[in-house]
Every structure is written in C-alpha cells, then in structure tokens.
Amino acid sequence: MWIADQWKDYEVLDTSSGEKLERWGDYILIRPDPQVIWSTPHDHKGWKKKNGHYHRSAKGGGEWEFFNLPNEWSINYHDLTFNLKPFSFKHTGLFPEQATNWDWFSGLIKGAGRPIKVLNLFAYTGGATLSAAAAGASVTHVDASKGMVGWAKENALSSGLGDAPIRWLVDDCTKFVEREIRRGNKYDGIIMDPPSYGRGPKGEIWKIEESIWPFVQLTSQLLSDDPLFFLINSYTTGLQPAVLSYMMNTAIVPKHGGQVEAAEIGLPVSSNGLVLPCGASGRWSRK
C-alpha cells in the first residue's frame, strides 16, 4: 500500500461505525466512509469537538451539520495551499490520500533533467496539477466542470503558482484527447482520475466499467517518444490494483517498455496506527 503520511495540516484522527474523524487544519470533520465497517469506542475527544458532521441519508445523499465552521478555509501541503469548503456529497475539495502520488511523480519530474509536459485529466481542484507545476512541469488541466476548474485556479493563486505554465480547460476529457491526437500533441506525463459515473459539459455519459479501457488505450497515444510516467487513480470498487496493472501493461508497456506498479493508497489513522484504504492507483514509469 502507498501511504500519504507526509501531511502536517491533515490527519485521520479515528475511525468507527462507518465514519472517519478528520482534522483539516484547525477544524475537525466527521464524514462517512464505506471502508470503515468496524466499530470501536468513541474515546477520541475529537468526536465531541467536531466542527462539521456529514450525515448520510438512508434514501441516498445526505446533509452537513456545522458547528463554528467557516464557509472556506485553507490547508498546506509542503509549499502548496488548498482552499477548502464543504459541499454536496460530503466532499471538501481535496483528496488527501493523493499526496502519495503527488510525491511520486514530482520526484520523477524534478529528476528528469529536461522540460516535461504533463496532461491531467478529470483534474478536479488541481492537487496533481499544482504538484506537477511546482516540480517544474508545464501542465494541461482538463475537467468538465467549470466550477472545479475555477476552484483549481484559486488554489494555484494561493500556492504562488498564478504565473506557472498551466493551461486550464473546461472540456469533456475523451473529446479533448481525441482532438489532441488529431493535432499531433504529445505529453511526457499523463494523470487521470476518472469518476465512476459522470456527464460531460454537453451531456456526454461516462460509465467507468465501460469507458476506462478504451480511454486508456486512446490516451496512451498521447505519450511522447520519451515518456516519463502514466498514472491512473480509481475509487471504483471493481477496479482493483491488478486490473489497473493489466490495463497499463497491455496499453503502454509493449510500445514504451518501462514498468508498472499498482497498489491501494491509504491514510494513516493517528489514534491506532492502522491505515485507512482509500482507493487504488496504477503507476507506469520508465524505471
């Protein structure tokens, strides 16, 4: 398992009964987590000092309950600053477990010794984009949500990366990749974090079980002649690390060589030393 254990402003304090107790900077949140199927005593004091609690509804969805929580606040990861706000379906605008991947590809970019072009697809609020840009890459950031791209730009400004070579695009990822292939554009690093289900800006339907394999095949055509890395993230239960590994070994290795690794990613739980699983990632690199 790859563990995001370098955070100072974020930690999972405790887990119990389908929920995780988290510290986001100065504020404590309780959010549901489907991986937490165990129950332990709520001995940690944070359970009683929460600033926000997302209550899941038996009918689907849910709603927030707040206790002296600001509408927005920020946390840092190394030199990056992320603006947070609780919004629909329990999210805050950041997936802290992805920091283990940010550190991985940032090291590759810094060690490349040459200009690196990175494509970030389904790029959300820009955690990976900012990490790649801070490491020295020029980045193309693509997401179908105008609001998320705007949020990512705010994070870039807060991180001192307002003038970094980042191209911000609101677009359907599949159609964008198809156009880039026709244009002959290439990238040294590709990151994708596809949703389980989604709609593009013009109503395009994305179902990951049907769409991910042809999309990986398609996107691999954008790799440069000397590519550096390819990263796939998955929060979909059916896409286990082995599945990510098989796809990348089939779509990338025959042409570019290199090696594939795949594993669960997770966050340490400070109260008991356990690691909370948070999805899976597949990584291809030259070495």
C-alpha positions in Angstrom: 0.0 0.0 0.0 1.2 3.5 -0.8 0.5 5.7 2.2 0.1 9.5 2.3 2.0 10.1 5.5 3.7 13.4 5.0 0.8 15.7 5.9 1.1 18.3 8.7 -2.3 20.1 8.2 -4.4 16.9 7.7 -4.9 13.7 9.6 -7.4 10.9 10.2 -7.8 11.0 13.9 -10.0 8.0 14.4 -12.5 5.7 12.6 -15.6 3.9 13.8 -19.1 2.8 12.7 -18.9 3.8 9.1 -17.3 7.2 9.8 -13.9 8.9 9.9 -12.8 11.7 12.2 -10.5 14.1 10.4 -8.5 17.2 11.2 -8.4 19.7 8.4 -6.0 22.3 9.7 -7.7 23.8 12.7 -11.1 22.2 12.1 -12.5 18.7 12.8 -14.9 17.0 10.5 -16.8 13.7 10.7 -17.6 12.2 7.3 -18.9 8.8 6.2 -16.5 6.2 4.8 -17.7 2.9 3.3 -14.4 1.2 4.2 -15.0 1.7 7.9 -17.1 -1.4 8.6 -15.8 -1.8 12.2 -17.0 -0.2 15.4 -14.8 1.0 18.2 -15.4 3.2 21.3 -15.5 6.9 20.5 -12.8 7.7 23.0 -11.0 10.3 21.0 -12.1 13.8 22.2 -12.5 15.0 18.6 -15.8 13.1 18.3 -17.3 15.6 20.7 -15.4 18.7 19.4 -16.4 18.4 15.8 -16.9 21.5 13.6 -18.8 19.7 10.8 -20.6 16.4 10.5 -21.9 15.0 7.3 -25.0 12.8 7.9 -25.7 10.3 5.2 -29.4 9.7 4.4 -30.9 6.3 4.2 -32.5 7.5 1.0 -29.2 8.4 -0.6 -27.1 11.6 -0.3 -27.1 13.4 3.0 -26.5 16.8 4.5 -24.0 18.7 6.6 -24.4 19.9 10.2 -22.0 22.6 11.1 -20.5 23.8 14.5 -18.5 27.0 14.1 -17.0 26.0 10.8 -16.1 28.8 8.3 -17.5 28.8 4.8 -14.0 28.4 3.5 -10.5 27.8 4.9 -7.2 26.5 3.7 -4.5 24.0 4.5 -1.0 23.4 3.2 1.0 20.5 1.8 4.6 21.4 1.5 4.6 24.7 -0.5 1.1 24.2 -1.9 -2.1 25.8 -0.5 -5.5 24.3 -0.9 -8.8 26.2 -0.3 -11.4 24.0 1.2 -15.2 24.3 1.6 -17.7 21.6 2.5 -20.1 20.9 -0.4 -22.5 18.4 -1.7 -22.0 14.7 -1.1 -19.6 15.0 1.8 -16.6 16.4 -0.1 -14.3 19.3 0.9 -12.5 19.8 -2.5 -9.4 17.7 -1.7 -8.5 14.0 -1.6 -5.5 14.0 0.8 -4.6 10.4 0.1 -3.5 11.5 -3.4 -0.4 13.2 -1.9 1.4 9.9 -2.1 1.0 10.1 -5.9 1.9 13.8 -6.0 5.2 13.0 -4.3 5.9 10.1 -6.7 5.6 12.0 -9.9 7.0 15.2 -8.5 10.2 13.3 -7.9 10.3 12.0 -11.5 9.7 15.5 -12.9 12.5 17.0 -10.8 14.9 14.2 -11.7 14.2 14.3 -15.5 16.7 17.0 -16.2 14.6 18.3 -19.2 11.3 20.1 -19.8 8.3 18.0 -19.0 4.8 18.3 -20.4 2.0 16.8 -18.2 -1.6 16.2 -19.0 -4.0 16.0 -16.0 -7.5 14.6 -17.0 -10.5 14.7 -14.7 -8.3 17.1 -12.8 -10.8 18.3 -10.2 -9.5 21.1 -7.9 -5.9 20.7 -9.1 -3.9 18.9 -6.4 -2.0 16.9 -9.0 -1.8 19.9 -11.4 -0.2 22.1 -8.8 2.2 19.4 -7.6 3.4 18.8 -11.2 3.7 22.6 -11.8 5.6 23.1 -8.6 8.0 20.4 -9.6 8.8 22.3 -12.8 6.4 20.8 -15.4 4.1 22.6 -17.8 0.6 21.3 -17.2 -2.6 21.0 -19.2 -5.5 20.7 -16.7 -8.8 19.3 -18.1 -12.1 18.9 -16.3 -15.7 19.0 -17.5 -16.8 21.2 -14.5 -16.3 24.9 -14.9 -16.7 25.3 -11.1 -13.9 22.9 -10.4 -11.5 24.5 -12.9 -12.2 27.8 -11.2 -11.5 26.3 -7.8 -8.2 24.9 -9.1 -7.2 28.3 -10.4 -7.9 29.8 -6.9 -5.7 27.0 -5.4 -2.9 27.9 -7.9 -3.1 31.6 -6.9 -3.0 30.7 -3.2 0.0 28.4 -3.9 2.0 31.2 -5.7 1.6 29.4 -9.0 -0.6 32.0 -10.7 2.0 32.6 -13.4 3.0 28.9 -13.7 2.7 27.3 -17.2 -0.7 25.8 -16.7 -3.3 25.6 -19.4 -6.8 25.5 -17.8 -9.5 23.8 -19.9 -13.2 23.1 -19.3 -13.9 20.2 -21.6 -15.0 16.6 -22.0 -11.9 14.5 -21.4 -12.5 12.0 -24.1 -13.2 14.6 -26.8 -10.2 16.6 -25.7 -7.9 13.6 -26.0 -9.3 12.8 -29.5 -8.6 16.3 -30.6 -5.1 16.2 -29.2 -4.3 13.0 -31.1 -5.5 14.7 -34.3 -3.4 17.7 -33.6 -0.3 15.6 -33.0 0.3 16.9 -29.5 2.3 14.7 -27.1 2.9 14.6 -23.3 5.7 13.2 -21.2 3.4 12.5 -18.2 -0.3 11.7 -18.1 -2.5 11.7 -15.0 -6.1 10.5 -14.9 -8.6 10.3 -12.0 -11.8 9.2 -13.8 -15.1 9.2 -11.9 -17.2 6.1 -11.6 -20.0 7.9 -13.3 -20.2 11.4 -14.9 -21.6 13.7 -17.5 -19.6 15.9 -19.8 -20.5 19.6 -20.4 -22.8 18.6 -23.3 -24.4 15.7 -21.6 -21.8 13.0 -22.5 -22.2 9.9 -20.4 -19.2 8.3 -18.7 -19.5 4.9 -17.0 -16.1 3.7 -15.9 -16.6 0.0 -16.3 -17.5 0.6 -20.0 -15.3 3.5 -20.7 -12.0 3.2 -18.9 -10.2 0.6 -21.1 -10.8 2.3 -24.4 -10.0 5.6 -22.8 -6.6 4.3 -21.5 -5.9 2.9 -25.0 -6.8 6.2 -26.5 -4.9 8.4 -24.1 -1.7 6.3 -24.3 -1.4 7.6 -27.9 -0.6 11.0 -26.5 2.6 9.8 -24.8 5.8 11.3 -26.2 8.6 9.3 -27.7 10.4 9.6 -24.4 7.6 9.5 -21.8 8.2 9.8 -18.1 5.1 8.5 -16.3 1.4 7.5 -16.6 -0.8 7.5 -13.5 -4.4 6.1 -13.1 -6.4 6.6 -9.9 -9.5 4.7 -9.1 -12.1 4.9 -6.4 -14.4 2.3 -8.0 -14.6 -0.9 -6.1 -14.3 -3.1 -9.2 -11.1 -1.6 -10.4 -8.7 -3.3 -8.1 -4.9 -2.7 -8.4 -4.5 -5.8 -10.5 -7.0 -4.5 -13.1 -5.1 -1.2 -13.3 -1.9 -3.1 -13.7 -3.2 -5.3 -16.5 -4.6 -2.3 -18.4 -1.3 -0.4 -18.3 0.8 -3.4 -19.1 -1.3 -4.0 -22.1 -1.7 -0.5 -23.4 1.7 1.1 -22.6 4.5 -1.4 -22.0 4.6 -3.1 -25.4 5.4 0.3 -27.1 7.3 2.1 -24.3 8.8 -0.6 -22.1 9.3 0.5 -18.5 7.5 -1.0 -15.5 4.0 -0.9 -13.9 3.2 -0.9 -10.3 -0.3 -0.9 -8.7 -1.4 -0.8 -5.1 -4.0 0.5 -2.8 -3.5 4.0 -1.5 -4.2 4.9 2.1 -4.1 7.3 5.0 -2.6 6.6 8.5 -5.0 6.7 11.4 -3.2 8.5 14.3 -5.3 7.0 17.1 -4.4 3.4 16.5 -1.7 3.1 13.8 -3.9 1.5 11.2 -4.1 2.6 7.6 -7.4 3.5 6.1 -7.7 2.3 2.5 -8.7 5.0 0.0 -8.9 3.5 -3.4 -6.1 2.3 -5.8 -3.6 3.6 -8.2 -1.6 2.2 -11.1 1.7 3.8 -12.0 3.8 3.3 -15.1 7.3 4.8 -15.4 10.4 4.3 -17.5 12.3 2.9 -14.5 
